[in-house]
């Protein structure tokens, strides 16, 4: 019997992948050799810059840019992490900002302009609240994971040594978004009753905003045509085991189940000058 294919793998600490990490879910054809990255976005950068990974969790806008710049990675519609965009935009409790439109003609902070969380938040601001995104100066802390990518003119790099939250609390920024951890002390959401607004939006649209999916080196899927399907089955089985253990389920896996969410994120990305056109989901994800 052939030796299993060993894949150097990086995924986050999600309940729905634990059965893969602890060995309860295995494959005779593939062995996942897990590597730790802290914070996880370091793995995204490693993957898209040709580093020592075969399979990686990936922010969907980073994967979009990787495709745009011809990087040899293939997406699998396994939504590993999602976030409520309405809740991911905060300002100081005592701020005069009463709602999204008050952000116009101010400075808003985000870790990176092409960060997926930021794309979702800006799309919601524009389409649900009528915010003119181009009237806002987007203050960033770092570049994108793709070396080739340059931010649009409305994004500027933070010139100080201060992090986003201290900058906001010092009055330099009207709001911030896209932080991995937002301490609620002294901070409130810009969108009133943000969690309810997010759930109402999901209920009305039927779209769960996806932040991270799975990506694999294209050379491996070309050499092993069975690999993409095997990975989908592995992650789906891990999801079922985790759910049986009481873990909160992620969105359903599969391209058709996630097509509308991915396509909307790609449309937002084009509107926000991240890509020059709206890419079609089928260009980035095989139908499995």
N, C-alpha and C positions, 0 to 999 in steps of 0.2 A: 504494500500500500504506500502511496506517495506521502512524503512528509508534508504536514500542513504548511500553508503559506504564512509566514510570520510578518505581521504588520506593526510597525512602530506607531503607536496610537496615542492621541491626546484628546481627552474629553473631560468635561467638568464634573464636579461632585454632585451629580444629579441622582435622585433616588431611582429613576427609571433606567440608569445604566449600572447600578450597583451589582445586579446579578451577573453582569459580564465581568466586572472587576473582581468579584469574589469567587468566580468560577462555577457558579450554579448554572449558568448558561454557557455552553461551549459548542464548538464546531470541530468536526474531524478534518475540515478543509482549511480552516483559518485559525491562527493563534494571534490574539491581540496582545501585544507587548506594551503595556501602559507606561507612559512617561508623564511626570508631573510638571506643570507649568503654573507659576503663581506670580502675577495674576494670569488667568487663562488666556487673555488676548495675546500674550507672548507666543502662544502656540499658533495663532492665526498668522502672525508675522513670519514665524519660522516656516510655516507651510507655504505661504504665497511667495516667499523669497527663496524657495528651493532648498530649505534646510532638511534636517535629519528626521523627517516624519513621512509616513505613508498614508495615514488616516487621521483626520483631525476634525474636531468641532470647528465651526467657522461662522462668523457673523455674515449674514446674507449680503450686506452691501459690500463687504470685503470680498466675498466670492464673486459678486457682480463685477467689481473692478478687476479682480484677477482674470475673469473671462475677457473683459474689455482689453486688457493688456496681453492677452494670449498666454496666460500661465497654464501649464499642463495639469490642471486639476479638474475633477468632475464632481458635481454636486449630487447628493442623495437626499431626497425629500423626507428626512427624518428630523422633525423639529425638536431640537434638544432643549431649547430654552425660549421663553417668550416673556414679555413684560407689558403691563398696561401703560401705554404712552401718556395718557392723560395725567397719571400720577407722577410721572417722571420729569416734571417741570416745577421747580420750587423757587420761592422767594422768601425773604425774611418776614417774620410774623407781622412786624410793624410797618411793612412796605406800603406805599400808596398805590401799588398795583392791585387793582380790583378784579381784573380779568385779562384774558389774552391780548385784547386790542391795546391795552396799556403798555405792552412791550414794544410797540412801534416806536421808532426813532430812539431806541435805547441800545445798550450793549447786553447781550445774553451769552453766558459761558457754556461751553461744551468741550469735552475732552479732546475730540477731533471732529472736524466738520463732517467727514464721511462716516462717522460712527453710526451704526445701525439705529441705536436708540434715538439719536438726534434726528435721523431721517424720518422716523415714525412720528416723533413729536412735532417736527416742522410741518409734516403733511397734515396732521390733525389741526394744527393751528391755522393753516391756510384754508383747508376745505371745510372744516366744521365751525371755525370762528372768524373767518374772513380776515385774518392777519396778513398784512403785506410783508412777506419774508424779506424782501429786498430793502425794506426800510430799517432793518435791524442789522447791527454789526455783531457778527458771531465771533466771539473771542475764544480761541482754541489754546490747548495746552501742548499738543503734540501733532506730528504729521500723521498721515494715513499709513496703513500697513504696506501699501504698494509704493515703492520708491518713485515710480513714474508719475504718480498722481500729484497734481497741484490744486490747492483750494481755489475757489472763485474769489473775486475781489472783495466780496462782502464779508469774507472771513479773514481775521487778522490774528497773529500769534500774541499771546499774553507776554508783554514785555518785562513783567516783574517776576520775582522769585515766589510770589504768593500762589497758593493753590486756588482752585475755583471757589470753594466755599468761603475761605477768608476774604477773597476779593469781593464776593457778593456782600458779606457781612460788613465790609469796610465801605460799601456804597459804590464800588467801582462797576458792579454789574447789577442789572435789575433782576435777573433770575439766572438759574443754572439748570442744566439737564444732562442726562446721560451718565451721571456718576454711578459707580457700581454699588456704593452704599450711601444712602442719604439719611443722615441722622435727623430725626424729626425735631430735636430740641431747637427752638427758636426759628423753625422753618415751617412754612405751609405751602400747599400746592397753589399754583397760579390759577388753575382751572377750579372753580368752586365745586365742592363735592366730587372730587376728581375720580374716585373709585366708582361711584355710581354712574358718572358720565361715561367712563370707559366701558363698563358693563352694558350700559344702554346702547352704546355705539356698536359693540360686538353683537348684541341682540338684534339690532336693526340691520346690520350689514351681513351678519353671518360670518364675519372674518375675525379670526384670532391673530393679532399681530405676532409674527414670528421674528425672533432675533437671531437664533443660531440653528444651523443645520449641520449635516455631516458632509465632509469632502474627502475624496480619495485621489491619489495620483492617477492620472489618466493612463499612463503607461501600464499600470497594473490591471486596469479594467480592460485594456486592449489585449494584453497578454493572457489574461484569465477572464474570458467573457462571462463566466458564471459568478464572478466575484461580487458585482453590485447586488445581484439577487440574494446571494448568501449573506451579505452584510445586512440587507433589509430584513431578512428573516431572523438573523441573530438579534438585532436591536428590537425587533418587534416582539420576539420571545422574551427578552429581558424586560420589556415594558409590561407584558402580561404577568410575569412573575412578580414584578414590583407592585403592580396593582393588586394582585392577590394578597400581598403583604400589607396592603393598606396605603400605599403611596398614592399621592395625588397624580392623576394621569395627565400627561402632556397632551397637546393636540394630536389627532390621529396621524399616523405615518402614511406616506404615499403621495405621489405627485398630484393626482386629481383632488385629493382631500385638501391640499395646501396651495393649489394653483392660484386661487384668487388672492390669497394673502401675499404670496411671493410676487405676483404680477403687480399688485398695488404698490408694494415697496419699490419695485423697479420703476414704476411710473413716477412715484415721488422723487426717486433719485434723479431722474431725467429733469424733472421740473426744478430741482434744486441745484442744477448745474454740476452734478457729480458725474453723470454720463452724458454724452452728446445726443443720445437717442434712447427711446424706451426699448430695452431688450425684452425679447419674449422668453418666458419661462422655459420653453422647450429647447432654447439654445443652450441652456445651462444645466438642465437636469434631464437624464434619460428617463424614458417611460418604463417603469418597472411595475 
